[in-house]
Amino acid sequence: MLVSLIAGLGFAVLAYLCVEIPRAYNQATPIWLSNGFVVACLLAVDTRRWIWILGASLIGGLVAGAHAGDSVLINFVLTPSNILQTWLCAWCTRRFLGPEIDLGRPKHMIAFVGLAGFAVPVVVGTLASLYHTATRGGDVWANATIWVLGDILGVLIVTPCLLVLVKAKTYLAERGLTREGLLVLLGLLVVTAAVFAQNRYPLMFLVPPMMLLVASRLEVLGGVIGAVLVAAIGVLFTMAGRGPIYLIDGTGTEQSIVLQAFLAVSIFVSLPVAAFQRQRRYILDRMTQASEAVARSEARYRLLTENALDVIVHSDLKGRVNYISPSVLAVLGYAPEELTGERPVEFVHPDYVDAVMAISRAQVNGQSDRFPDRIEYLAYRKDGALIWLESRPTLAMDPVSGEKIGLTDVVRDITARKVLEQELREARATAEAAAAAKGEFLANMSHELRTPLTAVIGFANLVDDQPELAADTRRHVARIVDGGRSLLATINDILDFSKLDAGHMEIRPRQVDVGHLAREILDIFTLQASAKGLTLASQGLDDLPPNLWLDPERLRQVLLNLVGNAVKFTETGGVTLSLAHDPTSERLAVSVIDTGQGIAEQDLKLLFMRFSQVDASIRRQHGGTGLGLAISKGLVEAMDGQIGVESRLGEGARFFFDLHAPIRPLDEAEDQTPPPNLPAGCRVLVVDDNAANRELVRTVLEAFNAQVSEAVDGEEGVIAAEAEQFDVILMDLRMPRLDGAQAADRIRAGQGPSAGAPIIAFSADVSSGTPGAVFNGSVSKPMTVESLIGAISALLPA
């Protein structure tokens, strides 16, 4: 609203002055300032506020016209024509340039001068002057010329002046007032005053060059101020009766037209020049900034290139070096200038030349996707030494034309890496050899320890089964059996851990009644717990499904370890075994809770580590290898489970784990399977180099009415199988002269009567794993009666 009031008041005041002052000197109005003022107001605000500005200006114009003595008819015709002209000037400018107008830009200045400063005033001013001439008389041409030029000068002087002054702070920030600029502006003032203060010489030609000089030094702000100064001085001196205008031999109207034309032409030229000068400075500044940025970028990349450890090479399409970084001296021993113009392929070892050339050609021919992005090769240093290099060639393109100009390659010395790779390969080979030696050692240990244990435990069990033993003798035999089983458990721990470590542990799930298995575990430790005054309790056993699918032997092994440890390390209180099954997630959750001395938090991480116990004194007191929990962890994880522990010192411990255990339909056939037995008169050949084991097997089998023959090694076993017919052959795997697998192959390949007989592997070797296809089954040492009879009866007809 304030802008509207200012526009209306300004229009009225300027219109009144532009009429009354020239009238006082009996002259026509040289510059019509009011239109230019309103155009500036319109261009400075949003178009939605134009209606208020135009309305206020219309009222101000009507008031000024009435005060100047215009008739009502003339006032109500000419004032709206002025308002129409201001609206057209602003509308055309805004339509062509958009809402943001900057007269410091050449496009905007030229468009403003051409549209608002020339085209609109010519059209509207001519029509208004014709009406004025028709109502008041006078020369049509003279009136039209003075009217149009006055409107042009008003728009070209007032509008740019106001618009530029609004943004004066911006223009001054871009280019401040300098002493040179002020001196040039002062020179324009002096020259213009000198030209228009005298009547003797036609020196108006001196003013435009000074205006152009001011425009070039002070740009748009200087050009506008210069235009205002020149117009003000020229008009004031001319109205005072001085100036070169009066040297013109003509009427006052003609003299006014010349002054207007002079001012119009001078301003027409100086304002666009000022805008072009600002644009030129902007372009030069951008070019300077771009040049500085290029220089900084070049310096930065040169610094990176010259200090890079890798060699950066650029070569042309013929393979000749254009640039190579200084690091080539450290890598190849050559100075950069020695290799410029050379072909790098000449330093490549002959065995790798074809590969290097192929990847380079692929880059040039656009076939890089058919080759790796880098290549390793041997190259010669200047001193003749061979080194390993890695290259990553890429195609270089001209940034302007986009044409191929060569290859850029980053070359790295990888000799140290190659040496390390070779050392790693050798270390791996050494480790694999050590692992093989470890496996062979464990196999030998398994055979040499488990083979005699087979006889110790087997014969001790046979003696223990004799009913006529004295009590002391039976107790002594029980000690032998317990000792043998303890030694076997220790050996099995070591061997099981080796299997887990090598990833050879087999998980064989089947249908299991976990509740029954858990009760068996508790029964095993009942006597040991009673001897220490401990209670053994269970939770959740009756709620477990009788048909869970998991490996019962591995679950039994884990429970034996956890419950056994709990009983072993608990002195008072008791041990609780808790089990629960979630049918939704198909997980079996197991917890073993004791009231022992507990475990300190910092010691918990030691529990599941191999060969570790929290306190060495525990090992001296309770014994053990320190492998039980490590094996349990491996077994649980092999069965898709997790194991953990919760404990505080003095508050007991809770060991827990969970397993994947889906429910399977009950298999009634399994419960109806009769106990294993042998057919009467069954003929068995036992091939084993250990006499005690042969005797033990004979004793067990003859108790089932079997006919047993023996062979002391593989050679004798083959001879026996080719000479007689046997129903089954029990073959030891590790024997002198001819091992079990080779002997079985020869029996199968022969034409003897036992070539098709079932052959059972009889082994104490942990590394043997599942026997080969030549065997029909296996029995591990130490054996049990059930395992031996079960394996044989499974292969014989009922």
HUJO-V277069 format. One record per residue. N is the residue number from 1. PHI is phi in whole degrees, 0 to 359 (999 if undefined). Layout:
N:PHI, N:PHI
//
This chain:
1:999, 2:296, 3:297, 4:297, 5:296, 6:296, 7:297, 8:296, 9:293, 10:296, 11:300, 12:296, 13:295, 14:294, 15:297, 16:297, 17:293, 18:293, 19:266, 20:285, 21:294, 22:298, 23:297, 24:295, 25:260, 26:61, 27:227, 28:285, 29:290, 30:280, 31:224, 32:264, 33:282, 34:296, 35:297, 36:299, 37:294, 38:292, 39:300, 40:298, 41:298, 42:295, 43:290, 44:273, 45:234, 46:289, 47:297, 48:293, 49:262, 50:296, 51:301, 52:288, 53:294, 54:295, 55:295, 56:296, 57:295, 58:299, 59:296, 60:298, 61:295, 62:297, 63:296, 64:295, 65:296, 66:297, 67:292, 68:281, 69:95, 70:291, 71:291, 72:299, 73:297, 74:296, 75:297, 76:279, 77:256, 78:287, 79:296, 80:299, 81:296, 82:295, 83:294, 84:299, 85:296, 86:296, 87:295, 88:296, 89:302, 90:291, 91:295, 92:297, 93:295, 94:293, 95:296, 96:277, 97:253, 98:91, 99:289, 100:264, 101:246, 102:231, 103:289, 104:280, 105:262, 106:306, 107:301, 108:293, 109:295, 110:295, 111:296, 112:296, 113:297, 114:290, 115:272, 116:284, 117:268, 118:220, 119:298, 120:296, 121:299, 122:296, 123:289, 124:289, 125:294, 126:296, 127:296, 128:296, 129:292, 130:296, 131:294, 132:296, 133:293, 134:294, 135:268, 136:242, 137:87, 138:114, 139:283, 140:299, 141:298, 142:295, 143:297, 144:297, 145:297, 146:297, 147:298, 148:295, 149:296, 150:297, 151:296, 152:300, 153:296, 154:298, 155:290, 156:287, 157:266, 158:284, 159:299, 160:300, 161:300, 162:292, 163:296, 164:288, 165:296, 166:299, 167:255, 168:302, 169:299, 170:295, 171:293, 172:291, 173:293, 174:288, 175:211, 176:287, 177:289, 178:252, 179:298, 180:298, 181:296, 182:295, 183:295, 184:295, 185:296, 186:295, 187:298, 188:300, 189:297, 190:293, 191:296, 192:297, 193:296, 194:294, 195:293, 196:270, 197:272, 198:236, 199:243, 200:267, 201:238, 202:278, 203:256, 204:298, 205:295, 206:282, 207:285, 208:304, 209:300, 210:292, 211:297, 212:295, 213:295, 214:297, 215:299, 216:286, 217:271, 218:251, 219:57, 220:295, 221:299, 222:292, 223:298, 224:292, 225:297, 226:298, 227:297, 228:295, 229:297, 230:297, 231:296, 232:295, 233:294, 234:298, 235:292, 236:296, 237:293, 238:294, 239:293, 240:276, 241:90, 242:234, 243:115, 244:292, 245:301, 246:283, 247:283, 248:281, 249:275, 250:189, 251:282, 252:298, 253:295, 254:295, 255:295, 256:296, 257:298, 258:297, 259:299, 260:297, 261:297, 262:300, 263:295, 264:297, 265:295, 266:300, 267:288, 268:306, 269:276, 270:289, 271:294, 272:300, 273:298, 274:298, 275:294, 276:296, 277:295, 278:297, 279:297, 280:297, 281:297, 282:300, 283:296, 284:297, 285:297, 286:296, 287:296, 288:296, 289:297, 290:296, 291:296, 292:295, 293:296, 294:297, 295:295, 296:295, 297:297, 298:298, 299:295, 300:296, 301:290, 302:295, 303:298, 304:296, 305:295, 306:287, 307:253, 308:288, 309:285, 310:284, 311:268, 312:256, 313:234, 314:238, 315:233, 316:279, 317:292, 318:270, 319:88, 320:264, 321:288, 322:263, 323:212, 324:215, 325:287, 326:298, 327:295, 328:297, 329:296, 330:286, 331:276, 332:252, 333:88, 334:261, 335:285, 336:306, 337:292, 338:290, 339:260, 340:296, 341:89, 342:269, 343:257, 344:300, 345:297, 346:293, 347:261, 348:276, 349:299, 350:306, 351:293, 352:244, 353:299, 354:299, 355:294, 356:294, 357:295, 358:295, 359:289, 360:291, 361:297, 362:297, 363:296, 364:293, 365:272, 366:73, 367:244, 368:294, 369:290, 370:271, 371:229, 372:294, 373:280, 374:213, 375:216, 376:250, 377:202, 378:269, 379:219, 380:264, 381:282, 382:297, 383:278, 384:92, 385:287, 386:267, 387:226, 388:269, 389:236, 390:236, 391:244, 392:229, 393:287, 394:225, 395:286, 396:259, 397:244, 398:292, 399:294, 400:265, 401:273, 402:77, 403:276, 404:290, 405:239, 406:155, 407:235, 408:250, 409:234, 410:250, 411:249, 412:236, 413:279, 414:245, 415:301, 416:297, 417:294, 418:297, 419:297, 420:296, 421:299, 422:296, 423:297, 424:294, 425:298, 426:294, 427:295, 428:295, 429:298, 430:296, 431:296, 432:294, 433:295, 434:295, 435:295, 436:297, 437:296, 438:298, 439:298, 440:294, 441:296, 442:296, 443:297, 444:295, 445:300, 446:301, 447:292, 448:286, 449:267, 450:285, 451:296, 452:294, 453:295, 454:301, 455:289, 456:299, 457:290, 458:297, 459:292, 460:296, 461:295, 462:296, 463:294, 464:297, 465:281, 466:287, 467:285, 468:271, 469:291, 470:288, 471:300, 472:296, 473:296, 474:298, 475:294, 476:294, 477:297, 478:299, 479:295, 480:297, 481:298, 482:297, 483:297, 484:297, 485:293, 486:297, 487:296, 488:296, 489:297, 490:296, 491:298, 492:297, 493:301, 494:296, 495:290, 496:297, 497:295, 498:296, 499:297, 500:297, 501:297, 502:270, 503:75, 504:256, 505:286, 506:265, 507:253, 508:239, 509:287, 510:202, 511:289, 512:224, 513:267, 514:295, 515:299, 516:295, 517:298, 518:295, 519:295, 520:299, 521:299, 522:295, 523:297, 524:300, 525:260, 526:297, 527:296, 528:296, 529:291, 530:297, 531:298, 532:262, 533:76, 534:261, 535:259, 536:248, 537:232, 538:224, 539:222, 540:82, 541:293, 542:289, 543:270, 544:280, 545:296, 546:277, 547:225, 548:275, 549:256, 550:197, 551:271, 552:292, 553:293, 554:289, 555:296, 556:301, 557:297, 558:293, 559:296, 560:300, 561:296, 562:289, 563:293, 564:299, 565:297, 566:298, 567:293, 568:296, 569:259, 570:251, 571:259, 572:223, 573:98, 574:187, 575:230, 576:239, 577:254, 578:242, 579:227, 580:210, 581:239, 582:254, 583:293, 584:290, 585:271, 586:57, 587:239, 588:256, 589:255, 590:232, 591:226, 592:240, 593:245, 594:233, 595:249, 596:286, 597:284, 598:78, 599:228, 600:293, 601:301, 602:289, 603:263, 604:300, 605:292, 606:277, 607:296, 608:262, 609:270, 610:294, 611:55, 612:237, 613:224, 614:299, 615:224, 616:297, 617:294, 618:296, 619:296, 620:292, 621:279, 622:251, 623:77, 624:112, 625:269, 626:80, 627:254, 628:303, 629:289, 630:296, 631:293, 632:300, 633:299, 634:297, 635:292, 636:298, 637:293, 638:294, 639:262, 640:61, 641:226, 642:224, 643:232, 644:202, 645:213, 646:232, 647:196, 648:227, 649:299, 650:87, 651:237, 652:79, 653:214, 654:229, 655:264, 656:219, 657:204, 658:225, 659:225, 660:282, 661:218, 662:289, 663:272, 664:246, 665:302, 666:298, 667:252, 668:289, 669:296, 670:293, 671:285, 672:267, 673:292, 674:288, 675:298, 676:295, 677:207, 678:244, 679:295, 680:297, 681:76, 682:298, 683:260, 684:235, 685:257, 686:255, 687:248, 688:203, 689:277, 690:258, 691:296, 692:296, 693:294, 694:297, 695:295, 696:295, 697:296, 698:300, 699:299, 700:293, 701:290, 702:293, 703:294, 704:256, 705:65, 706:269, 707:260, 708:248, 709:242, 710:237, 711:218, 712:274, 713:200, 714:295, 715:300, 716:293, 717:297, 718:295, 719:299, 720:295, 721:292, 722:279, 723:266, 724:230, 725:259, 726:239, 727:283, 728:205, 729:239, 730:259, 731:242, 732:291, 733:271, 734:256, 735:216, 736:289, 737:68, 738:222, 739:283, 740:297, 741:294, 742:294, 743:296, 744:297, 745:299, 746:292, 747:296, 748:294, 749:281, 750:280, 751:250, 752:288, 753:294, 754:255, 755:298, 756:258, 757:290, 758:298, 759:241, 760:251, 761:285, 762:238, 763:222, 764:250, 765:266, 766:290, 767:278, 768:289, 769:61, 770:289, 771:296, 772:288, 773:295, 774:290, 775:264, 776:262, 777:184, 778:208, 779:227, 780:269, 781:262, 782:294, 783:267, 784:241, 785:300, 786:297, 787:293, 788:291, 789:294, 790:297, 791:295, 792:288, 793:294, 794:293, 795:259, 796:253, 797:295, 798:297
//
